[in-house]
Amino acid sequence: AIYLLAYCYYRGGSAKSARSVLLSRWLGRNDGVAGRNGGNRANAAGGQGVNDDGSGTTIDLERTRSSARYLLAKSCYDLHLYSEAEETLLRHCRESFAQAIIDG
């Protein structure tokens, strides 16, 4: 629901409100937390748990997170916050790369 609210704000022409919602409600609590730790955590975008049973819920959650990151970056870009937009897009890649190196 949080992602959809931010998306509506963005499509309504309020990139600042979309950025604010994403920073305070979505990415501040969920970016990377459930994806790395697993378990049965409820997400802010619909209350579905992250299951380790291979049911596909984890994939759907990651897609929503990716969309939220992109929307945040797009909002930052529209607000001329270019370094924040770049960091938003690259942070996940850096974390994934670091984890891949650790895992071997």
NUTIRO-389881 format. One record per atom (N, C-alpha, C, O): residue number from 1; residue in one letter; atom name; z, y, x. Coordinates in steps of 0.001 Angstrom, whole numbers, plus 500000, padded with zeros to 6 digits. Last residue first. Example, Ala and Ser with C-alpha at 12.3 -4.5 7.8 and 13.67 -1.06 7.14 Angstrom:
<pts>
- drenba | drenke | kefi | pz | py | px
- 2 | S | N | 507080 | 497750 | 512850
- 2 | S | CA | 507140 | 498940 | 513670
- 2 | S | C | 507870 | 500030 | 512900
- 2 | S | O | 508039 | 501138 | 513409
- 1 | A | N | 507800 | 494310 | 513190
- 1 | A | CA | 507800 | 495500 | 512300
- 1 | A | C | 507800 | 496700 | 513200
- 1 | A | O | 508465 | 496681 | 514236
</pts>
This chain:
<pts>
- drenba | drenke | kefi | pz | py | px
- 104 | G | N | 498377 | 483988 | 531603
- 104 | G | CA | 497633 | 483277 | 532643
- 104 | G | C | 496290 | 482982 | 532230
- 104 | G | O | 495528 | 482386 | 532991
- 103 | D | N | 500134 | 485496 | 530231
- 103 | D | CA | 499947 | 484128 | 529784
- 103 | D | C | 499128 | 483292 | 530777
- 103 | D | O | 499186 | 482063 | 530781
- 102 | I | N | 499793 | 487924 | 531585
- 102 | I | CA | 501083 | 487245 | 531650
- 102 | I | C | 500934 | 485761 | 531293
- 102 | I | O | 501513 | 484888 | 531941
- 101 | I | N | 497192 | 488511 | 530822
- 101 | I | CA | 497496 | 488329 | 532243
- 101 | I | C | 498813 | 487573 | 532406
- 101 | I | O | 498933 | 486692 | 533259
- 100 | A | N | 497512 | 488793 | 528076
- 100 | A | CA | 496600 | 487756 | 528593
- 100 | A | C | 496873 | 487476 | 530069
- 100 | A | O | 496791 | 486330 | 530511
- 99 | Q | N | 499192 | 491016 | 527987
- 99 | Q | CA | 499692 | 489720 | 527505
- 99 | Q | C | 498822 | 488573 | 528027
- 99 | Q | O | 499334 | 487510 | 528378
- 98 | A | N | 497433 | 492985 | 528918
- 98 | A | CA | 498658 | 492691 | 529671
- 98 | A | C | 499223 | 491331 | 529269
- 98 | A | O | 499685 | 490576 | 530125
- 97 | F | N | 495539 | 492912 | 526838
- 97 | F | CA | 495147 | 492585 | 528202
- 97 | F | C | 496361 | 492209 | 529039
- 97 | F | O | 496327 | 491229 | 529784
- 96 | S | N | 497093 | 493783 | 524682
- 96 | S | CA | 496461 | 492454 | 524646
- 96 | S | C | 496074 | 491997 | 526044
- 96 | S | O | 496260 | 490832 | 526395
- 95 | E | N | 497757 | 496359 | 525555
- 95 | E | CA | 498815 | 495376 | 525307
- 95 | E | C | 498251 | 493960 | 525297
- 95 | E | O | 498863 | 493042 | 525843
- 94 | R | N | 495203 | 497522 | 525687
- 94 | R | CA | 496033 | 497427 | 526890
- 94 | R | C | 497124 | 496372 | 526727
- 94 | R | O | 497385 | 495590 | 527641
- 93 | C | N | 494456 | 497363 | 522994
- 93 | C | CA | 493670 | 496669 | 524014
- 93 | C | C | 494476 | 496484 | 525292
- 93 | C | O | 494440 | 495419 | 525908
- 92 | H | N | 496372 | 499044 | 521816
- 92 | H | CA | 496339 | 497623 | 521461
- 92 | H | C | 495554 | 496817 | 522502
- 92 | H | O | 495952 | 495706 | 522850
- 91 | R | N | 495652 | 501536 | 523029
- 91 | R | CA | 496989 | 500945 | 523194
- 91 | R | C | 496973 | 499443 | 522918
- 91 | R | O | 497506 | 498660 | 523706
- 90 | L | N | 493165 | 502603 | 522335
- 90 | L | CA | 493280 | 501806 | 523550
- 90 | L | C | 494614 | 501090 | 523716
- 90 | L | O | 494697 | 500125 | 524476
- 89 | L | N | 493465 | 504031 | 519942
- 89 | L | CA | 492470 | 502966 | 520035
- 89 | L | C | 492702 | 502045 | 521228
- 89 | L | O | 492463 | 500841 | 521140
- 88 | T | N | 495512 | 505808 | 520619
- 88 | T | CA | 495655 | 504930 | 519453
- 88 | T | C | 494688 | 503755 | 519540
- 88 | T | O | 495055 | 502617 | 519244
- 87 | E | N | 494374 | 507218 | 522737
- 87 | E | CA | 495529 | 506348 | 522990
- 87 | E | C | 495734 | 505357 | 521841
- 87 | E | O | 496089 | 504201 | 522070
- 86 | E | N | 492388 | 508661 | 521347
- 86 | E | CA | 492037 | 507706 | 522393
- 86 | E | C | 493169 | 506716 | 522651
- 86 | E | O | 492934 | 505513 | 522769
- 85 | A | N | 493990 | 510240 | 519668
- 85 | A | CA | 493007 | 509315 | 519088
- 85 | A | C | 492625 | 508238 | 520102
- 85 | A | O | 492547 | 507056 | 519767
- 84 | E | N | 495370 | 511725 | 521574
- 84 | E | CA | 496119 | 510831 | 520687
- 84 | E | C | 495186 | 509807 | 520038
- 84 | E | O | 495553 | 508643 | 519878
- 83 | S | N | 493261 | 513160 | 522678
- 83 | S | CA | 494002 | 512223 | 523532
- 83 | S | C | 494831 | 511251 | 522692
- 83 | S | O | 494978 | 510084 | 523057
- 82 | Y | N | 492367 | 514699 | 520437
- 82 | Y | CA | 491515 | 513699 | 521065
- 82 | Y | C | 492288 | 512702 | 521930
- 82 | Y | O | 491986 | 511509 | 521906
- 81 | L | N | 492883 | 516114 | 517926
- 81 | L | CA | 493912 | 515517 | 518779
- 81 | L | C | 493263 | 514356 | 519531
- 81 | L | O | 493571 | 513189 | 519290
- 80 | H | N | 491343 | 517233 | 515931
- 80 | H | CA | 491114 | 517643 | 517320
- 80 | H | C | 492245 | 517214 | 518249
- 80 | H | O | 492526 | 517882 | 519244
- 79 | L | N | 491437 | 516050 | 513521
- 79 | L | CA | 492404 | 517127 | 513742
- 79 | L | C | 492334 | 517674 | 515173
- 79 | L | O | 493171 | 518482 | 515574
- 78 | D | N | 489635 | 514010 | 513819
- 78 | D | CA | 489286 | 515095 | 512902
- 78 | D | C | 490204 | 516305 | 513056
- 78 | D | O | 489813 | 517435 | 512766
- 77 | Y | N | 491188 | 512407 | 515536
- 77 | Y | CA | 489929 | 512997 | 516003
- 77 | Y | C | 489533 | 514182 | 515122
- 77 | Y | O | 489142 | 515233 | 515629
- 76 | C | N | 493217 | 511606 | 513790
- 76 | C | CA | 493535 | 512412 | 514972
- 76 | C | C | 492290 | 513110 | 515507
- 76 | C | O | 492346 | 514279 | 515888
- 75 | S | N | 491687 | 510092 | 512000
- 75 | S | CA | 492426 | 511265 | 511528
- 75 | S | C | 492766 | 512186 | 512692
- 75 | S | O | 492619 | 513403 | 512590
- 74 | K | N | 490813 | 508069 | 513725
- 74 | K | CA | 489833 | 508940 | 513069
- 74 | K | C | 490493 | 510212 | 512559
- 74 | K | O | 489921 | 511296 | 512673
- 73 | A | N | 493274 | 506884 | 514370
- 73 | A | CA | 492448 | 507485 | 515417
- 73 | A | C | 491428 | 508455 | 514824
- 73 | A | O | 491210 | 509539 | 515365
- 72 | L | N | 494041 | 505982 | 511823
- 72 | L | CA | 494874 | 506937 | 512544
- 72 | L | C | 494067 | 507638 | 513626
- 72 | L | O | 494166 | 508855 | 513784
- 71 | L | N | 491963 | 504186 | 511339
- 71 | L | CA | 492130 | 505336 | 510455
- 71 | L | C | 492998 | 506400 | 511112
- 71 | L | O | 492725 | 507592 | 510975
- 70 | Y | N | 492487 | 502313 | 513383
- 70 | Y | CA | 491231 | 503056 | 513375
- 70 | Y | C | 491348 | 504311 | 512505
- 70 | Y | O | 490881 | 505380 | 512896
- 69 | R | N | 495003 | 501370 | 512575
- 69 | R | CA | 494848 | 502021 | 513879
- 69 | R | C | 493582 | 502864 | 513918
- 69 | R | O | 493592 | 503988 | 514419
- 68 | A | N | 494290 | 500261 | 510106
- 68 | A | CA | 495250 | 501368 | 510151
- 68 | A | C | 495151 | 502107 | 511480
- 68 | A | O | 495209 | 503337 | 511510
- 67 | S | N | 492609 | 498216 | 510938
- 67 | S | CA | 492079 | 499279 | 510089
- 67 | S | C | 492992 | 500496 | 510106
- 67 | S | O | 492519 | 501633 | 510119
- 66 | S | N | 494468 | 496670 | 512322
- 66 | S | CA | 493319 | 497234 | 513027
- 66 | S | C | 492716 | 498385 | 512241
- 66 | S | O | 492355 | 499413 | 512814
- 65 | R | N | 496170 | 495954 | 510204
- 65 | R | CA | 496681 | 496744 | 511316
- 65 | R | C | 495553 | 497414 | 512080
- 65 | R | O | 495656 | 498584 | 512447
- 64 | T | N | 494386 | 494419 | 508717
- 64 | T | CA | 494953 | 495629 | 508131
- 64 | T | C | 495499 | 496531 | 509227
- 64 | T | O | 495308 | 497747 | 509181
- 63 | R | N | 493951 | 492339 | 510560
- 63 | R | CA | 492823 | 493171 | 510098
- 63 | R | C | 493320 | 494480 | 509505
- 63 | R | O | 492742 | 495536 | 509760
- 62 | E | N | 496513 | 491288 | 510700
- 62 | E | CA | 495935 | 491909 | 511885
- 62 | E | C | 494733 | 492772 | 511521
- 62 | E | O | 494526 | 493828 | 512119
- 61 | L | N | 496756 | 490250 | 508109
- 61 | L | CA | 497666 | 491294 | 508555
- 61 | L | C | 497094 | 492012 | 509767
- 61 | L | O | 497184 | 493237 | 509850
- 60 | D | N | 494796 | 488263 | 508171
- 60 | D | CA | 494669 | 489380 | 507241
- 60 | D | C | 495553 | 490548 | 507648
- 60 | D | O | 495146 | 491705 | 507543
- 59 | I | N | 495940 | 486573 | 510103
- 59 | I | CA | 494632 | 487185 | 510355
- 59 | I | C | 494437 | 488386 | 509445
- 59 | I | O | 493959 | 489428 | 509896
- 58 | T | N | 498246 | 485774 | 508797
- 58 | T | CA | 498360 | 486499 | 510052
- 58 | T | C | 497057 | 487216 | 510372
- 58 | T | O | 497073 | 488346 | 510860
- 57 | T | N | 497192 | 484299 | 506688
- 57 | T | CA | 497902 | 485548 | 506405
- 57 | T | C | 498028 | 486388 | 507660
- 57 | T | O | 497925 | 487612 | 507587
- 56 | G | N | 496176 | 481868 | 507377
- 56 | G | CA | 495263 | 482992 | 507373
- 56 | G | C | 495938 | 484320 | 507083
- 56 | G | O | 495310 | 485369 | 507221
- 55 | S | N | 497853 | 479723 | 507702
- 55 | S | CA | 497262 | 479927 | 506387
- 55 | S | C | 496296 | 481094 | 506325
- 55 | S | O | 495650 | 481291 | 505296
- 54 | G | N | 499347 | 478839 | 509859
- 54 | G | CA | 497896 | 478843 | 509968
- 54 | G | C | 497194 | 479108 | 508664
- 54 | G | O | 496025 | 478748 | 508523
- 53 | D | N | 502062 | 479110 | 509740
- 53 | D | CA | 501512 | 477843 | 509287
- 53 | D | C | 499987 | 477794 | 509318
- 53 | D | O | 499391 | 476820 | 508858
- 52 | D | N | 503494 | 481327 | 510241
- 52 | D | CA | 503003 | 480618 | 511406
- 52 | D | C | 502344 | 479293 | 511021
- 52 | D | O | 502098 | 478449 | 511883
- 51 | N | N | 503032 | 484238 | 508278
- 51 | N | CA | 503367 | 482824 | 508385
- 51 | N | C | 502771 | 482233 | 509640
- 51 | N | O | 501670 | 482599 | 510050
- 50 | V | N | 504298 | 487098 | 507305
- 50 | V | CA | 503476 | 486594 | 508388
- 50 | V | C | 503897 | 485160 | 508620
- 50 | V | O | 504998 | 484900 | 509104
- 49 | G | N | 504217 | 487882 | 503800
- 49 | G | CA | 504883 | 487493 | 505029
- 49 | G | C | 503880 | 487054 | 506071
- 49 | G | O | 502750 | 486685 | 505750
- 48 | Q | N | 503269 | 490745 | 501988
- 48 | Q | CA | 502990 | 489374 | 502367
- 48 | Q | C | 503711 | 489073 | 503662
- 48 | Q | O | 503802 | 489936 | 504535
- 47 | G | N | 503630 | 493391 | 501212
- 47 | G | CA | 504753 | 492498 | 501144
- 47 | G | C | 504458 | 491055 | 501479
- 47 | G | O | 505319 | 490199 | 501275
- 46 | G | N | 501791 | 495402 | 501407
- 46 | G | CA | 501656 | 494466 | 500317
- 46 | G | C | 502741 | 493424 | 500245
- 46 | G | O | 502772 | 492639 | 499298
- 45 | A | N | 502102 | 496735 | 503826
- 45 | A | CA | 500850 | 496863 | 503081
- 45 | A | C | 500715 | 495804 | 502004
- 45 | A | O | 499604 | 495356 | 501723
- 44 | A | N | 504266 | 496304 | 505362
- 44 | A | CA | 504326 | 497455 | 504466
- 44 | A | C | 503084 | 497561 | 503596
- 44 | A | O | 503031 | 498410 | 502706
- 43 | N | N | 505186 | 492787 | 505459
- 43 | N | CA | 504547 | 493993 | 505964
- 43 | N | C | 504585 | 495085 | 504921
- 43 | N | O | 504893 | 494844 | 503753
- 42 | A | N | 507918 | 490687 | 506177
- 42 | A | CA | 507070 | 491310 | 505165
- 42 | A | C | 506459 | 492560 | 505756
- 42 | A | O | 507126 | 493310 | 506470
- 41 | R | N | 508097 | 487929 | 508372
- 41 | R | CA | 508367 | 489330 | 508105
- 41 | R | C | 507418 | 489840 | 507047
- 41 | R | O | 506245 | 489467 | 507023
- 40 | N | N | 508685 | 485265 | 509433
- 40 | N | CA | 508327 | 485555 | 508052
- 40 | N | C | 508673 | 486986 | 507703
- 40 | N | O | 509482 | 487218 | 506805
- 39 | G | N | 507242 | 484707 | 512730
- 39 | G | CA | 508301 | 484690 | 511733
- 39 | G | C | 507784 | 484977 | 510349
- 39 | G | O | 506576 | 484940 | 510111
- 38 | G | N | 505948 | 486797 | 515343
- 38 | G | CA | 505769 | 485750 | 514344
- 38 | G | C | 506822 | 485836 | 513268
- 38 | G | O | 507258 | 486933 | 512921
- 37 | N | N | 505892 | 488626 | 517410
- 37 | N | CA | 507113 | 487867 | 517198
- 37 | N | C | 506982 | 486749 | 516172
- 37 | N | O | 507818 | 485846 | 516133
- 36 | R | N | 503405 | 489853 | 517451
- 36 | R | CA | 503905 | 489219 | 518666
- 36 | R | C | 505067 | 488292 | 518393
- 36 | R | O | 505220 | 487275 | 519070
- 35 | G | N | 503039 | 490721 | 514822
- 35 | G | CA | 501989 | 489968 | 515479
- 35 | G | C | 502468 | 489249 | 516725
- 35 | G | O | 501995 | 488154 | 517031
- 34 | A | N | 505230 | 492269 | 514185
- 34 | A | CA | 505106 | 490946 | 513574
- 34 | A | C | 504064 | 490096 | 514279
- 34 | A | O | 504194 | 488872 | 514327
- 33 | V | N | 504658 | 494484 | 516011
- 33 | V | CA | 505948 | 493812 | 515900
- 33 | V | C | 505785 | 492408 | 515361
- 33 | V | O | 506171 | 491446 | 516026
- 32 | G | N | 502248 | 495884 | 516049
- 32 | G | CA | 502513 | 494911 | 517087
- 32 | G | C | 503796 | 494130 | 516925
- 32 | G | O | 504004 | 493168 | 517664
- 31 | D | N | 503393 | 498207 | 513994
- 31 | D | CA | 502316 | 498020 | 514961
- 31 | D | C | 502758 | 497079 | 516077
- 31 | D | O | 503552 | 497453 | 516940
- 30 | N | N | 505493 | 498700 | 512151
- 30 | N | CA | 504804 | 497413 | 512157
- 30 | N | C | 503794 | 497197 | 513262
- 30 | N | O | 503363 | 496060 | 513454
- 29 | R | N | 506733 | 501224 | 512189
- 29 | R | CA | 507532 | 500020 | 511942
- 29 | R | C | 506804 | 498741 | 512283
- 29 | R | O | 507447 | 497768 | 512675
- 28 | G | N | 504783 | 503112 | 512853
- 28 | G | CA | 506103 | 503241 | 513437
- 28 | G | C | 506941 | 501985 | 513285
- 28 | G | O | 507775 | 501693 | 514143
- 27 | L | N | 502625 | 502499 | 511263
- 27 | L | CA | 502574 | 502152 | 512674
- 27 | L | C | 503929 | 502251 | 513345
- 27 | L | O | 504193 | 501539 | 514314
- 26 | W | N | 503720 | 503272 | 508576
- 26 | W | CA | 503044 | 502031 | 508932
- 26 | W | C | 503196 | 501693 | 510409
- 26 | W | O | 503833 | 500699 | 510756
- 25 | R | N | 505204 | 505705 | 508334
- 25 | R | CA | 505461 | 504546 | 507473
- 25 | R | C | 504890 | 503238 | 507998
- 25 | R | O | 505530 | 502194 | 507869
- 24 | S | N | 504511 | 507679 | 510236
- 24 | S | CA | 505897 | 507514 | 509803
- 24 | S | C | 506162 | 506200 | 509077
- 24 | S | O | 507251 | 505640 | 509203
- 23 | L | N | 501749 | 507405 | 510774
- 23 | L | CA | 502731 | 507477 | 511856
- 23 | L | C | 504134 | 507154 | 511385
- 23 | L | O | 504868 | 506433 | 512061
- 22 | L | N | 500592 | 507338 | 508201
- 22 | L | CA | 500418 | 506215 | 509120
- 22 | L | C | 501454 | 506229 | 510236
- 22 | L | O | 501981 | 505180 | 510605
- 21 | V | N | 501360 | 509850 | 507170
- 21 | V | CA | 501759 | 508606 | 506496
- 21 | V | C | 501675 | 507424 | 507457
- 21 | V | O | 502591 | 506604 | 507516
- 20 | S | N | 500086 | 511573 | 509039
- 20 | S | CA | 501532 | 511605 | 508840
- 20 | S | C | 502042 | 510311 | 508203
- 20 | S | O | 503041 | 509747 | 508649
- 19 | R | N | 497392 | 510980 | 508666
- 19 | R | CA | 498024 | 510760 | 509969
- 19 | R | C | 499539 | 510680 | 509818
- 19 | R | O | 500187 | 509813 | 510406
- 18 | A | N | 497101 | 511851 | 506013
- 18 | A | CA | 496834 | 510454 | 506362
- 18 | A | C | 497510 | 510106 | 507683
- 18 | A | O | 498134 | 509052 | 507802
- 17 | S | N | 497636 | 514581 | 506315
- 17 | S | CA | 498532 | 513751 | 505497
- 17 | S | C | 498352 | 512275 | 505813
- 17 | S | O | 499327 | 511527 | 505876
- 16 | K | N | 495427 | 515282 | 507950
- 16 | K | CA | 496796 | 515529 | 508409
- 16 | K | C | 497805 | 514675 | 507629
- 16 | K | O | 498724 | 514109 | 508220
- 15 | A | N | 493217 | 514772 | 506408
- 15 | A | CA | 493442 | 513935 | 507588
- 15 | A | C | 494865 | 514094 | 508096
- 15 | A | O | 495449 | 513143 | 508616
- 14 | S | N | 492322 | 515149 | 503505
- 14 | S | CA | 493573 | 515525 | 504146
- 14 | S | C | 493889 | 514567 | 505296
- 14 | S | O | 494723 | 513672 | 505165
- 13 | G | N | 490174 | 514345 | 501979
- 13 | G | CA | 490013 | 515498 | 502858
- 13 | G | C | 491277 | 515928 | 503575
- 13 | G | O | 491293 | 516989 | 504200
- 12 | G | N | 490269 | 512041 | 500609
- 12 | G | CA | 490453 | 513257 | 499836
- 12 | G | C | 490382 | 514515 | 500683
- 12 | G | O | 490513 | 515625 | 500167
- 11 | R | N | 490235 | 510169 | 502609
- 11 | R | CA | 489006 | 510338 | 501813
- 11 | R | C | 489072 | 511587 | 500941
- 11 | R | O | 488034 | 512135 | 500572
- 10 | Y | N | 492932 | 510478 | 503410
- 10 | Y | CA | 491826 | 510775 | 504320
- 10 | Y | C | 490537 | 511043 | 503545
- 10 | Y | O | 489840 | 512025 | 503799
- 9 | Y | N | 494347 | 509656 | 501132
- 9 | Y | CA | 494536 | 511000 | 501676
- 9 | Y | C | 493350 | 511396 | 502544
- 9 | Y | O | 492827 | 512505 | 502432
- 8 | C | N | 493385 | 507017 | 501021
- 8 | C | CA | 493103 | 507958 | 499924
- 8 | C | C | 493282 | 509400 | 500377
- 8 | C | O | 492470 | 510266 | 500050
- 7 | Y | N | 494475 | 506013 | 503393
- 7 | Y | CA | 493023 | 506024 | 503201
- 7 | Y | C | 492623 | 507004 | 502091
- 7 | Y | O | 491636 | 507728 | 502221
- 6 | A | N | 497192 | 506192 | 502834
- 6 | A | CA | 496630 | 506983 | 503924
- 6 | A | C | 495112 | 507099 | 503784
- 6 | A | O | 494538 | 508160 | 504031
- 5 | L | N | 497271 | 504300 | 500738
- 5 | L | CA | 497680 | 505687 | 500509
- 5 | L | C | 497083 | 506596 | 501579
- 5 | L | O | 496531 | 507651 | 501264
- 4 | L | N | 496483 | 501995 | 502115
- 4 | L | CA | 495656 | 502513 | 501025
- 4 | L | C | 496001 | 503957 | 500693
- 4 | L | O | 495110 | 504753 | 500397
- 3 | Y | N | 498639 | 501678 | 503884
- 3 | Y | CA | 497292 | 501914 | 504407
- 3 | Y | C | 496396 | 502514 | 503327
- 3 | Y | O | 495633 | 503441 | 503599
- 2 | I | N | 500666 | 501221 | 502010
- 2 | I | CA | 500725 | 502393 | 502884
- 2 | I | C | 499350 | 502716 | 503441
- 2 | I | O | 498938 | 503875 | 503472
- 1 | A | N | 500000 | 498814 | 500817
- 1 | A | CA | 500000 | 500000 | 500000
- 1 | A | C | 500000 | 501255 | 500865
- 1 | A | O | 499392 | 502257 | 500489
</pts>
